[in-house]
């Protein structure tokens, strides 16, 4: 697949260009604005922001720590996002196949 912006050849079915990272599809995939349930340290805000914007989780946490240490505005933003961002939904339970083992009735003695 040829990138329309930088003219780099990409693998078939690629969503983003490997060279310029521009979108190769009509619309970028929608990512939800939610707090994470797994991989969180306090409330899942940093993990949720990292998932939403495709950033490394460590970078988002460092930014929040530095902003909280410098002027406490990072702490206020974190708490505001904790309140405003919904918790991501629980994963739907996979359909489990019925138990197909053959059981024998207990023997009578």
Secondary structure, DSSP 8 states (H G I E B T S, - for coil): -B-TTT--B--TT-SB-TTT--B-SSS------EE-SSS-SSSSHHHHHHHHHT--HHHHHHHHHHHHHHHSHHHHHHHHHHHHSEE----------------------
